[in-house]
């Protein structure tokens, strides 16, 4: 009796599971359960095999690309598309790969990858955003159509690297995140075109592209187009909640009348342009689409100069006039290759994101309109840096005693610096106050590399472009002889389209120039 009571309690405690053994009907149902388990196991095996196959494909793809890059690292990374794709591979692509690897067997490998990230340089999501924005900047500045850029054609030069549908999708997504619906439409449209042509495309689903494309098309004012894309999306993904809601909204919008193009409210960080046409002139100069009139260029001369320096009588500088008023000159063969290598080697470990001075607060800060990294070198650190400083004195006939340290700059993917002045204007706060050396009277800029495409130094007001040539130095005065700023020296560093751009510059200040360039009493506005 006691045994029966205990057995009853056990059965009561597990009545749902334990009762099945008491009847064949229940056992027959267990066979159905086992069939589901087997199917789930088979699905897991299929998925695992597909995952392993995908990982093998990705490993081979990464190895092939890395092999190509390793053959000539500088040449490979000088192509901005390669540079963008390298950053993309090490961010979004590797995240996808890590998700494929994320099972118990792969945990150790993932831990190792985590440890590697701690000790080796690795790009962030912010790097990916920056690389995408840079590629779009190149597209705009050099007027490259989306299809050409996607197939690796940069201003008529075809490179081996192309963008996949997934690569184009990422560029569109980055544009979307910045409420740049114009470029979102361009890149999502290209992603859609490439998705149709690519076989076995598993990187991005068609409905995902349509989702971004439809809304951005609506924000561009094309509501019927957005509705058509949404309908196509719903054919693929009938239960997509956002698409269902958007479709209703688009239909109502069409009934009320198609609105004008939507405007993003986000304020963008932009430098102040002095003239309405300055941006256009700046970009045209970058493309070599404008130039000074022949009435100016016909008067330009080249000459050998010694500037009264005894040594230079034996080895004079090669001076080439680029403009007359303001006077901008080029000194050819002004820096040796051996010096360039020393300066680059010293600068590399010190490179930090270049900053600009906030004209309202006087504080230094990073800005998207100056994309580069810089380092500062002192004369006493190395004989080469000292020799360059002395050469600056010989070339300019000015003193470097109050000059700033040699600034070394490297421009990255689409690296640029939009139109700006080197001198401080009267409304700028704390400009060079801490130096106590006055304003920047002159600039000398050394080009330390050739640049395959783009990267010119342009003066929009003058319609002048100086193209980088390794070893050449450009020189100009920022101030008139009476100390007022020359607004025609406003200049910019064009985006680097292909190649790596290295420059160094010396900013010379007013102090100690009293006898080198005496102040004139004639007001600058009276100078012809």
Order of alpha helices (4+ residues) and beta strands (2+ residues): alpha-alpha-alpha-alpha-alpha-alpha-alpha-alpha-alpha-beta-beta-alpha-alpha-alpha-alpha-alpha-alpha-alpha-beta-beta-beta-alpha-beta-beta-beta-beta-beta-alpha-beta-beta-beta-beta-beta-beta-beta-beta-beta-beta
